Amino acid sequence: MPRSILIVEDEPLIAMMLEDFLDSLGHSVAGTCETVGDALSKVDEGGFDVAIVDVHLKNGEHIWPVADRLAERGIPFILATGGHIEPPPARHADAPVLSKPFTIDAIEPALSAACGART
């Protein structure tokens, strides 16, 4: 089932690779955000089915305010991490995790887990 996906990722090359993978899988990208502030604005605008959010953004920004807002709005999300060793806050412990480096084969199961958990 094609989905519209918000990407929150501060590394442009990683975001572009993820966009390509999602496109190859038949999904559309609703937008890409590099900061918590931009992501919060996009979440408030809506217009997407699920989000893939990098746990750590540049300048030490943590994604938890975005994850909180997504959860408040009932929008499923996936936590993307490149070696984050601290567990997420308990309120987000059930969110699927997509480990970097991303592989195209790992994306669809993560999307299914995220969306299935919220149905």
NORTA-V767583 format. One record per backbone hydrogen bond with DSSP energy under -1.0 kcal/mol. CO is the residue of the C=O (numbers start at 1). NH is the residue of the N-H. E is the energy in kcal/mol with one decimal. If there is no record, write none. Layout:
co: {CO:CO}
nh: {NH:NH}
e: {E:E}
This chain:
co: {3:4:4:5:6:7:8:11:12:13:14:15:16:17:18:19:20:21:22:23:28:31:33:35:36:37:38:39:40:41:42:50:51:52:53:55:58:61:63:64:65:66:67:68:69:70:71:76:78:79:80:81:89:90:92:96:98:103:106:107:108:109:110:111:112:113}
nh: {28:49:50:30:52:33:54:15:16:17:18:19:20:21:22:23:24:25:27:26:5:7:9:39:40:41:42:43:44:45:46:6:78:8:80:63:61:57:67:68:69:70:71:72:73:75:74:51:53:98:55:100:92:93:95:79:81:106:110:111:112:113:114:115:116:117}
e: {-2.5:-2.7:-1.6:-2.4:-2.9:-2.8:-2.9:-2.6:-2.6:-2.1:-2.5:-2.6:-2.3:-2.5:-2.8:-2.5:-2.5:-1.6:-2.7:-1.6:-2.7:-2.7:-2.2:-2.3:-2.8:-1.9:-2.2:-2.6:-2.2:-1.7:-1.9:-2.3:-2.5:-2.9:-3.4:-1.6:-1.4:-3.0:-2.3:-2.8:-2.0:-2.8:-2.5:-2.5:-1.8:-2.7:-1.1:-1.7:-3.0:-2.9:-2.8:-3.2:-2.6:-1.4:-1.6:-2.9:-2.0:-1.2:-1.4:-2.6:-2.7:-2.4:-2.5:-2.7:-2.5:-1.6}
